[in-house]
Amino acid sequence: MIADPSPDLLARAAQVRRCAMTLGQLDDGQRRQAVLAMAEALEQSSEAILAANQADLEAAAAEELAPALVARLKLDGPKLAGAIAGVRQVAELADPVGRRQLHTELDAGLVLERLTVPLGVLGVIFEARPDAVMQIASLAIRSGNGALLKGGREASRSCEAIHAALRRGLAASAVHPDALELLTSREESLGLLKLDGLVDLIIPRGSNALVRFIQDNTRIPVLGHADGICHLFVDRAADLELALKVALDSKTQYPAACNAIETLLVDAAIAPAFLPKAVLAFGAAGVELRGDAAAMALGVSQAASDEDWSTEYSDLILSVKVVPDLEAALDHIGRYGSRHTDAICTRDAASADRFLAAVNSAGVYLNCSTRFADGFRYGFGAEVGISTQTMPPRGPVGLEGLVTYRYRLRGEGHIAADYASGVRQFSHRPLPL
């Protein structure tokens, strides 16, 4: 049973909502300037942020946290600089607010339009990843939304230093600093789940267990993914050198990421030529391979269990399966995939088209690494998270996923009774957007 939010949390959430209402009415230039001010403040506070992160890393080492969690926690100079660059990129993106999506004359003098508007207040809960504070805050402000941010205990010092810098930046803009609130305790994160009426969307970023717990314990809409079980299929018509390069990057470039592959599927027709080389390359990269009987016959030393096919390792571990053909690969992905990101390596156009059309994932790739499933790499500046749901937004969620829309109807004394009686008729004439 989750306790009701404390009076203090209710008051802070209400303040964020008030600030968000004002923020949502600011113009494009004001919100853009606010994001640039946040980036400047982050840059000025770089030393303090890195020092705070180092303290978090030392505490993590003392507590012997899992390597995947530590990898997400680490924020060095280049990573911080990249995150700040991402904030500036968000500022330069086109305004997602106030876009007219529909413009229709229902009848003479009766005009309907649909315009994009901010969601309101975002509640974001994430494990480790202190850079997520910067990403989410910049996207929230740029899209006219307030945000309640809750980082993991392991990243508490980093999050507090980043949040302090963001508030200093907002203080030099038209946006009230209270539009961004940092939650610091487990009690507050649980209380957030019960802030329906004050929070419009919850975005979890973290483990499967975290996401599922949130989905099961709130009435607030949740955007996120519980699993990141991504696949790469090496088709019989694949370029072997290209496929090996893509496979290695998809697994080893950042194994803790949710878009790293967890299963390698290899067409039986090409497996004898591909797998022995892949075994050597993955071994040199420190990757533990777990394979089916056919994969073990070609050099994989450890047997995969049934559980391995549905496990997100977030580590240098990779399941390997030899499949008879493309259709068998599709069946495997359909059974074990999490609808996150899946890829095929092939030079056969028909096989490529079949895979791209049949795999029901947020991202479906041809001859490239699954690690491209990222808001920054998509040109979104950053992302608040990745959604594997089939309803939009889907995949990496940037600015456009943080707005909804509102219908506006302008009339001149029009009444429904005239149309019900047949006195007047609808024209439904499209107007220019």
Backbone torsions as a table, in degrees:
resi	resn	phi	psi	omega
1	MET	NA	121.4	179.9
2	ILE	-86.8	128.4	-179.2
3	ALA	-69.6	154.7	176.1
4	ASP	-64.5	150.8	178.6
5	PRO	-62.2	147.0	-179.1
6	SER	-68.1	158.3	175.7
7	PRO	-55.8	-37.4	178.8
8	ASP	-62.9	-45.1	179.4
9	LEU	-65.6	-40.6	177.5
10	LEU	-59.8	-42.8	-179.2
11	ALA	-66.2	-42.6	179.9
12	ARG	-66.6	-40.8	178.3
13	ALA	-64.5	-39.1	177.7
14	ALA	-64.0	-37.0	177.8
15	GLN	-66.9	-41.2	175.9
16	VAL	-59.5	-41.2	-179.2
17	ARG	-65.4	-42.2	177.4
18	ARG	-61.0	-44.6	179.2
19	CYS	-65.3	-36.4	179.1
20	ALA	-65.2	-37.1	178.7
21	MET	-62.8	-40.8	176.7
22	THR	-69.8	-43.5	179.5
23	LEU	-57.3	-42.3	-177.6
24	GLY	-63.7	-16.3	-179.8
25	GLN	-99.9	-2.0	177.1
26	LEU	-73.3	156.6	-178.8
27	ASP	-84.7	173.3	-176.6
28	ASP	-56.1	-45.7	-178.2
29	GLY	-63.0	-38.9	-179.7
30	GLN	-67.5	-42.9	178.5
31	ARG	-69.6	-37.0	177.5
32	ARG	-62.6	-45.8	179.7
33	GLN	-63.4	-36.2	179.0
34	ALA	-63.0	-41.4	179.7
35	VAL	-67.2	-40.5	177.0
36	LEU	-63.7	-37.1	177.1
37	ALA	-65.5	-36.3	175.8
38	MET	-63.6	-43.3	179.2
39	ALA	-62.6	-42.0	179.5
40	GLU	-63.5	-42.9	179.6
41	ALA	-65.8	-37.8	176.8
42	LEU	-62.5	-42.7	179.7
43	GLU	-63.3	-42.5	179.4
44	GLN	-66.9	-24.8	-177.5
45	SER	-101.7	14.1	-173.8
46	SER	-55.1	-46.1	-177.7
47	GLU	-61.2	-44.2	-179.9
48	ALA	-65.0	-38.6	179.8
49	ILE	-66.5	-45.0	179.8
50	LEU	-65.8	-36.9	177.6
51	ALA	-65.6	-41.3	177.9
52	ALA	-64.0	-40.3	178.8
53	ASN	-66.2	-37.7	177.7
54	GLN	-62.3	-39.8	177.3
55	ALA	-63.7	-38.9	176.7
56	ASP	-64.4	-41.4	179.7
57	LEU	-64.4	-39.4	178.5
58	GLU	-65.2	-41.5	177.1
59	ALA	-64.9	-37.8	178.6
60	ALA	-64.5	-40.4	178.3
61	ALA	-63.7	-40.9	180.0
62	ALA	-65.6	-32.5	179.7
63	GLU	-88.7	-3.2	179.4
64	GLU	55.0	50.2	177.0
65	LEU	-66.9	157.5	-178.6
66	ALA	-59.8	142.1	-179.3
67	PRO	-55.2	-37.4	-180.0
68	ALA	-63.2	-39.1	179.2
69	LEU	-69.4	-40.5	178.6
70	VAL	-64.1	-38.6	178.8
71	ALA	-61.4	-39.6	178.7
72	ARG	-71.9	-30.7	-177.8
73	LEU	-72.2	-35.0	-171.5
74	LYS	-63.7	131.0	178.7
75	LEU	-132.7	91.7	179.3
76	ASP	-91.2	-178.5	-176.4
77	GLY	-56.3	-52.7	179.8
78	PRO	-61.3	-38.4	179.9
79	LYS	-67.2	-39.6	177.5
80	LEU	-65.8	-44.4	179.0
81	ALA	-60.9	-39.8	177.3
82	GLY	-64.6	-38.7	179.0
83	ALA	-66.3	-40.4	178.0
84	ILE	-66.2	-38.9	175.4
85	ALA	-61.0	-37.7	176.7
86	GLY	-63.5	-38.8	176.3
87	VAL	-61.3	-44.8	179.1
88	ARG	-64.7	-35.7	177.2
89	GLN	-64.2	-38.6	177.2
90	VAL	-59.9	-41.2	179.9
91	ALA	-59.9	-32.0	-175.6
92	GLU	-88.4	-6.5	179.4
93	LEU	-71.8	156.0	179.4
94	ALA	-61.9	144.2	-179.3
95	ASP	-63.1	123.6	178.4
96	PRO	-84.0	-10.2	-174.2
97	VAL	-95.5	140.8	175.1
98	GLY	82.2	12.9	177.0
99	ARG	-77.5	129.7	178.8
100	ARG	-86.5	117.9	-177.1
101	GLN	-97.7	-22.1	-178.1
102	LEU	-147.4	140.6	-179.8
103	HIS	-149.0	106.5	-171.7
104	THR	-135.2	133.3	170.8
105	GLU	-87.8	107.4	179.4
106	LEU	-70.3	-35.0	176.8
107	ASP	-163.0	169.6	178.8
108	ALA	-55.2	120.9	179.6
109	GLY	82.2	0.1	-179.7
110	LEU	-121.0	102.4	-170.0
111	VAL	-120.6	128.5	-179.0
112	LEU	-108.0	138.0	172.6
113	GLU	-139.5	154.2	176.0
114	ARG	-122.1	123.1	-175.3
115	LEU	-122.3	144.3	175.6
116	THR	-74.4	141.0	-179.9
117	VAL	-139.7	157.0	177.4
118	PRO	-62.4	155.2	175.7
119	LEU	-68.3	-40.3	-178.6
120	GLY	131.6	-91.9	-179.7
121	VAL	-129.7	129.6	177.5
122	LEU	-100.7	138.3	170.4
123	GLY	-110.8	116.4	-173.4
124	VAL	-120.2	123.6	179.8
125	ILE	-119.6	125.3	-177.1
126	PHE	-142.9	152.3	176.8
127	GLU	-99.5	138.2	-179.9
128	ALA	51.4	-134.9	175.1
129	ARG	40.3	64.4	177.7
130	PRO	-61.8	-25.4	176.8
131	ASP	-63.1	-20.5	178.0
132	ALA	-62.9	-30.9	177.9
133	VAL	-58.4	-44.7	-180.0
134	MET	-66.7	-46.1	-179.0
135	GLN	-59.7	-50.8	-174.7
136	ILE	-67.8	-42.5	-179.2
137	ALA	-61.4	-44.0	-178.8
138	SER	-65.5	-42.4	178.8
139	LEU	-66.3	-39.5	179.9
140	ALA	-62.6	-50.9	-177.4
141	ILE	-65.5	-43.6	-179.3
142	ARG	-60.8	-34.1	-178.8
143	SER	-92.8	4.9	174.7
144	GLY	83.1	20.7	-177.8
145	ASN	-110.0	144.9	167.4
146	GLY	-82.2	168.2	-177.7
147	ALA	-151.2	138.3	168.0
148	LEU	-105.5	117.4	-172.8
149	LEU	-111.0	131.5	177.9
150	LYS	-131.0	106.4	175.2
151	GLY	-89.3	168.9	179.2
152	GLY	-71.9	156.3	178.9
153	ARG	-55.9	-36.2	-177.7
154	GLU	-65.5	-18.7	-178.2
155	ALA	-113.8	19.5	-170.5
156	SER	-60.3	-44.9	-178.0
157	ARG	-66.1	-42.6	179.5
158	SER	-62.2	-46.1	-178.2
159	CYS	-62.5	-41.5	-179.7
160	GLU	-64.9	-40.2	179.3
161	ALA	-66.8	-41.3	179.4
162	ILE	-67.2	-44.1	-179.5
163	HIS	-62.1	-40.8	178.5
164	ALA	-61.2	-41.4	178.6
165	ALA	-65.8	-42.4	179.7
166	LEU	-61.4	-41.5	179.4
167	ARG	-64.9	-39.6	177.6
168	ARG	-62.0	-39.5	177.3
169	GLY	-63.6	-46.0	-179.5
170	LEU	-64.3	-31.8	179.7
171	ALA	-62.1	-22.3	178.4
172	ALA	-96.1	17.3	-178.1
173	SER	-131.1	-175.1	178.0
174	ALA	-81.5	-3.6	-178.1
175	VAL	-96.4	129.7	178.9
176	HIS	-67.5	133.5	179.7
177	PRO	-56.4	-25.7	-179.1
178	ASP	-72.3	-0.5	173.6
179	ALA	-69.0	-17.6	176.5
180	LEU	-118.6	121.2	-179.7
181	GLU	-123.6	135.9	178.9
182	LEU	-104.7	125.1	175.0
183	LEU	-94.6	143.1	-169.7
184	THR	-125.0	-3.7	-176.9
185	SER	-129.1	161.0	177.1
186	ARG	-63.2	-37.0	179.7
187	GLU	-61.5	-39.4	179.4
188	GLU	-69.6	-38.8	178.8
189	SER	-65.2	-37.5	175.9
190	LEU	-69.0	-40.1	177.8
191	GLY	-62.3	-34.1	178.0
192	LEU	-56.2	-36.2	-178.2
193	LEU	-64.0	-18.1	-177.5
194	LYS	-109.1	17.6	-179.5
195	LEU	-93.2	36.1	175.7
196	ASP	-63.4	136.1	-173.3
197	GLY	102.0	-25.3	177.3
198	LEU	-112.6	-26.7	179.4
199	VAL	-117.9	133.3	-173.6
200	ASP	-97.6	-23.9	-178.4
201	LEU	-154.7	134.9	174.1
202	ILE	-107.2	132.8	-179.5
203	ILE	-121.8	105.9	176.4
204	PRO	-90.6	140.2	174.1
205	ARG	-132.4	108.5	-178.2
206	GLY	169.0	-149.6	-174.9
207	SER	-70.3	163.5	175.1
208	ASN	-55.6	-43.6	-177.3
209	ALA	-62.1	-42.3	179.4
210	LEU	-61.3	-50.0	-176.5
211	VAL	-62.3	-46.0	-178.6
212	ARG	-65.2	-37.4	177.5
213	PHE	-60.7	-45.0	-179.5
214	ILE	-64.7	-45.3	179.6
215	GLN	-59.2	-33.0	-176.6
216	ASP	-86.1	-8.8	-170.1
217	ASN	-130.1	25.4	176.3
218	THR	-146.0	152.2	173.7
219	ARG	-95.9	-5.2	178.6
220	ILE	-79.4	138.9	176.3
221	PRO	-54.9	140.5	-177.9
222	VAL	-118.4	130.9	175.5
223	LEU	-113.5	122.2	179.8
224	GLY	170.9	-173.4	176.0
225	HIS	-134.5	140.7	179.9
226	ALA	-88.7	-31.2	-176.8
227	ASP	-129.6	148.8	173.3
228	GLY	-124.5	64.8	-180.0
229	ILE	-95.9	93.6	-175.2
230	CYS	-100.7	147.1	-176.7
231	HIS	-122.3	150.9	165.8
232	LEU	-124.7	126.7	177.3
233	PHE	-107.4	123.0	175.5
234	VAL	-95.9	105.7	-176.1
235	ASP	-75.5	160.8	179.3
236	ARG	-62.7	-20.1	179.2
237	ALA	-100.7	19.8	-178.6
238	ALA	-76.7	150.5	166.3
239	ASP	-77.3	115.1	-170.8
240	LEU	-62.8	-41.5	180.0
241	GLU	-65.0	-44.7	177.4
242	LEU	-62.4	-44.9	-177.5
243	ALA	-62.0	-41.1	179.8
244	LEU	-66.3	-40.5	178.2
245	LYS	-61.8	-45.3	179.8
246	VAL	-65.4	-42.3	-179.3
247	ALA	-62.8	-45.1	-179.5
248	LEU	-62.7	-44.9	-179.9
249	ASP	-64.8	-41.4	-177.8
250	SER	-62.6	-28.2	-179.1
251	LYS	-98.6	-42.7	-165.8
252	THR	-102.1	-15.7	-176.3
253	GLN	-61.3	-37.0	175.0
254	TYR	-161.4	81.0	-171.4
255	PRO	-61.9	-20.8	-179.0
256	ALA	-78.7	-11.0	-177.2
257	ALA	-74.8	151.1	-179.1
258	CYS	-71.0	-16.3	179.4
259	ASN	-98.2	10.1	171.7
260	ALA	-77.4	143.8	-179.2
261	ILE	-72.1	145.7	175.0
262	GLU	-111.8	-18.0	179.6
263	THR	-136.7	133.8	174.0
264	LEU	-108.4	119.9	177.4
265	LEU	-105.2	131.9	-176.1
266	VAL	-127.4	127.9	176.8
267	ASP	-61.4	133.0	-177.6
268	ALA	-58.4	-30.2	-177.6
269	ALA	-68.2	-25.5	-177.4
270	ILE	-111.9	-8.1	-175.0
271	ALA	-57.1	-44.1	-179.9
272	PRO	-61.1	-29.7	178.9
273	ALA	-85.5	-29.2	-173.1
274	PHE	-94.2	-47.5	-168.3
275	LEU	-64.0	-43.7	179.4
276	PRO	-56.5	-40.2	177.0
277	LYS	-67.6	-40.1	-179.9
278	ALA	-64.8	-40.5	178.6
279	VAL	-58.4	-45.1	179.3
280	LEU	-64.5	-44.4	-177.1
281	ALA	-66.9	-44.2	178.7
282	PHE	-67.4	-37.3	176.6
283	GLY	-61.1	-42.1	178.3
284	ALA	-64.6	-27.1	179.6
285	ALA	-89.0	2.5	177.5
286	GLY	81.0	20.4	-177.6
287	VAL	-92.9	129.8	174.3
288	GLU	-85.1	124.0	-179.9
289	LEU	-102.0	138.0	175.7
290	ARG	-127.2	118.7	-171.3
291	GLY	-126.6	166.6	173.0
292	ASP	-78.9	-178.6	-174.8
293	ALA	-59.7	-41.8	-179.1
294	ALA	-65.8	-38.8	177.5
295	ALA	-68.0	-37.8	179.0
296	MET	-66.8	-32.7	177.4
297	ALA	-66.3	-18.5	-178.5
298	LEU	-109.3	15.2	171.1
299	GLY	123.4	-15.4	176.4
300	VAL	-70.4	126.9	-170.1
301	SER	-89.0	-23.7	-174.8
302	GLN	-113.1	138.9	-179.3
303	ALA	-78.6	140.3	174.6
304	ALA	-88.1	141.6	175.1
305	SER	-94.8	169.8	176.2
306	ASP	-59.0	-32.9	-178.6
307	GLU	-67.7	-29.9	-177.2
308	ASP	-60.7	-35.6	-176.8
309	TRP	-66.1	-19.8	-179.6
310	SER	-116.8	23.8	-177.9
311	THR	-108.5	130.3	170.8
312	GLU	-93.2	105.6	-175.1
313	TYR	-74.5	-39.4	-173.1
314	SER	53.2	35.9	-174.4
315	ASP	-155.5	178.2	-179.6
316	LEU	-79.9	60.8	176.5
317	ILE	-134.0	136.4	-176.4
318	LEU	-140.6	129.3	173.6
319	SER	-85.0	141.0	-177.6
320	VAL	-129.1	130.1	179.5
321	LYS	-135.7	134.0	174.1
322	VAL	-92.4	125.5	-177.4
323	VAL	-117.8	151.0	-176.8
324	PRO	-61.8	-36.0	-174.3
325	ASP	-167.0	-176.2	-179.6
326	LEU	-58.5	-43.3	-177.4
327	GLU	-62.6	-36.7	177.2
328	ALA	-67.2	-36.7	176.3
329	ALA	-63.6	-42.9	178.6
330	LEU	-62.8	-40.3	178.1
331	ASP	-62.2	-42.7	-179.8
332	HIS	-63.1	-46.4	-179.8
333	ILE	-63.7	-40.5	178.1
334	GLY	-62.0	-33.4	-179.4
335	ARG	-81.4	-43.4	-171.1
336	TYR	-108.0	-14.6	-175.8
337	GLY	-69.2	159.9	-178.7
338	SER	-110.0	10.5	179.7
339	ARG	63.0	29.9	177.8
340	HIS	-89.8	-83.7	-178.9
341	THR	-146.0	129.8	178.3
342	ASP	-137.2	147.8	-172.9
343	ALA	-135.2	156.6	174.1
344	ILE	-128.2	141.9	169.8
345	CYS	-110.5	118.1	179.7
346	THR	-163.2	155.1	171.6
347	ARG	-106.9	2.3	179.7
348	ASP	-92.0	116.6	-174.8
349	ALA	-63.0	-39.1	-178.9
350	ALA	-66.2	-41.8	178.0
351	SER	-64.6	-41.5	178.2
352	ALA	-60.4	-48.1	-178.8
353	ASP	-63.3	-40.2	178.8
354	ARG	-61.4	-46.4	-179.6
355	PHE	-64.0	-48.1	-176.7
356	LEU	-63.6	-30.2	-179.9
357	ALA	-85.3	-30.8	-170.6
358	ALA	-90.6	-28.1	-176.5
359	VAL	-80.7	119.2	-176.4
360	ASN	-92.2	65.8	178.9
361	SER	-119.2	161.4	179.2
362	ALA	-62.8	-33.6	176.5
363	GLY	-130.0	128.8	178.2
364	VAL	-129.5	118.9	-167.7
365	TYR	-117.1	154.6	176.0
366	LEU	-124.5	120.9	173.2
367	ASN	56.0	38.1	175.0
368	CYS	-154.9	161.8	-174.3
369	SER	-68.7	142.3	174.2
370	THR	-66.0	-15.5	-178.9
371	ARG	-67.4	-7.1	176.2
372	PHE	-77.8	-5.9	178.7
373	ALA	-75.6	82.1	-172.3
374	ASP	-158.0	138.4	-177.8
375	GLY	-61.0	-41.8	179.1
376	PHE	-63.3	-43.7	-178.7
377	ARG	-70.3	-25.3	175.0
378	TYR	-78.6	-7.1	-177.7
379	GLY	89.4	15.0	179.0
380	PHE	-84.6	-3.3	-176.1
381	GLY	86.7	-47.0	178.2
382	ALA	-168.3	-174.6	176.2
383	GLU	-143.7	153.0	172.9
384	VAL	-87.3	-15.5	-179.5
385	GLY	160.7	-178.3	178.4
386	ILE	-118.5	129.5	-179.5
387	SER	-105.8	129.7	176.6
388	THR	-104.1	6.9	176.3
389	GLN	-72.0	157.5	-179.9
390	THR	-82.9	-26.2	173.7
391	MET	-73.5	144.8	178.6
392	PRO	-69.9	155.9	-4.3
393	PRO	-73.4	154.2	-175.5
394	ARG	-134.5	147.2	-177.5
395	GLY	76.6	-157.7	176.6
396	PRO	-59.7	127.3	-174.7
397	VAL	-103.9	113.6	176.7
398	GLY	-108.7	-145.5	-174.6
399	LEU	-58.2	-45.2	-174.2
400	GLU	-65.5	-21.8	176.8
401	GLY	-82.3	-4.7	-177.0
402	LEU	-108.3	14.4	174.5
403	VAL	-124.5	153.3	170.8
404	THR	-117.9	-157.8	178.0
405	TYR	-141.3	163.1	-178.7
406	ARG	-134.8	137.9	174.7
407	TYR	-89.1	134.9	174.2
408	ARG	-122.0	131.4	-178.9
409	LEU	-125.5	123.3	179.4
410	ARG	-111.9	126.6	-179.9
411	GLY	-131.9	-174.5	179.7
412	GLU	-136.0	55.5	-178.7
413	GLY	85.9	15.4	179.8
414	HIS	-65.3	140.6	177.8
415	ILE	-130.6	145.8	-176.4
416	ALA	-62.6	-31.0	-176.8
417	ALA	-58.2	-34.1	-179.0
418	ASP	-65.3	-32.6	-179.4
419	TYR	-83.6	-33.7	177.0
420	ALA	-66.3	-35.0	-178.6
421	SER	-84.8	-12.8	-178.2
422	GLY	90.3	2.7	177.4
423	VAL	-62.4	-38.2	178.6
424	ARG	-125.4	156.1	-179.6
425	GLN	-124.1	143.5	174.8
426	PHE	-73.8	142.0	176.0
427	SER	-102.1	-31.3	-179.2
428	HIS	47.9	49.9	-177.3
429	ARG	-86.9	120.4	178.4
430	PRO	-63.5	138.9	176.6
431	LEU	-115.6	158.7	179.0
432	PRO	-60.7	142.1	176.9
433	LEU	-71.3	NA	NA
